[in-house]
Amino acid sequence: FEYYLVPQGMSIPDTLAGRPVIRVPVKRIVCMSTTHIAMLKALDASETVVGISGTSLVYDAGIRAAIESGEIPDVGYENNLDKELVVSLKPDILMAYGVSPASAEYLRKLSDMGVMVIYNADYLEGHPLARCEWIKVFGLLTGKEKMADSIYKSVSQHYLELSDSIKSLITVRPRVLLGAPWEDVWYVSPSNSFAAVLVNDAGGNYLFDDLIAPNSVPFSTEAVFKRATETDIWLNPGSAANLNDIRRADYRLAQLPVFKTGRVYNNNGRITAGGGNDYWESGVIHPDIILRDIASILHPELFPDYTTSYYRILE
């Protein structure tokens, strides 16, 4: 996809006739993912958000207040998308999330109705810093290019320095299990996924470091269980809020040695009553903090006074 950004007030060159032109800086944005909200918040551009898909999943207090007051409506998603509402909001752009056949169809209809749709593929990136770098796109759109570049430069520097420091100090890499089964299918993150990269950079030994794939790979619970008996630490066990949630989901998981030792941590340390999880919101622009969280779990001796931000131990 190609988009041409033309400053407000500048005439559009004849060479761009028929091409997707966006006047910048944009003033009104419909966000189809909470990660988009986090990017705009980091750039002090929250006021540009005029519509959101899935308002119940928003973590940011300021945006939630605007939702509760009716200032920012929920535009729905895919088959339930309120296209008329989107059009009535008169957005300069709609920042789309996902390119499934269903989403491509509703986005095409929106484009036909005159809405400028931008596809955001941050969720496809295999490295946490690559996800964070999408803030540069928002910087260009909001007229805050230098600020976006500065944020990314600072975050990437902190991330890389921390990762290098960890690698120079550790002598042992704990074995790490990621995820949890869903209806007896365990969608395993490959070693080239952003979650596995975080584990490696935090000084861990990912249990499926031999798995390379473009997406998560479905395994039977039994197949994962066989490997998981050698796990030292278990991260990101789905929606579990405590150990009993894991036991209720599948009693067999309670037999894992890592479960019995209690070294199970989930990335729901910052969550709202409605289910909004800040790991999936502001976490996209704070991979350096997530890295420190995980590193402190894997190597607590290196971070004696550190309190995790996005992670918590399950009890």
Disulfide bonds with the S-S distance in Angstrom:
none
